[in-house]
Amino acid sequence: MANDLREIVESPQYQGEDEELVYALTTTNFGSSPTAPSVVVKDVTDGGDTDVTTTVTTGLPSAFGDIITLPKILDLTAGSFYRVEVQFTSGSNLFESFFYIRGRE
């Protein structure tokens, strides 16, 4: 995947199908003091674009300082590829960044 200004540098991440992980995003490169964070997880395996947020996350995102803590991501499928889109407001601007997670055994 080609990295652009919206893709998080640490992308892609790798997560086992039995792991339950909480990711954090530092927004300093986009804007400070983020508010109203939201998260959408899409299964993009083989060019798909299926919203799986309700089946692979638990909880809600939160923001403190310049860090957005995502809800726990779990129950990923080994071999699948996921796009995690994080949207937030900073000042009067609405930003969206993203990263990929590769499900593994």
Secondary structure as UniProt FT lines:
FT   TURN            5..6
FT   TURN            9..10
FT   STRAND          13..16
FT   TURN            17..18
FT   STRAND          24..26
FT   TURN            28..30
FT   STRAND          35..43
FT   HELIX           45..47
FT   STRAND          50..51
FT   HELIX           53..56
FT   STRAND          57..58
FT   STRAND          62..64
FT   TURN            65..66
FT   STRAND          67..69
FT   STRAND          72..73
FT   TURN            78..79
FT   STRAND          81..90
FT   TURN            91..92
FT   STRAND          93..104
//
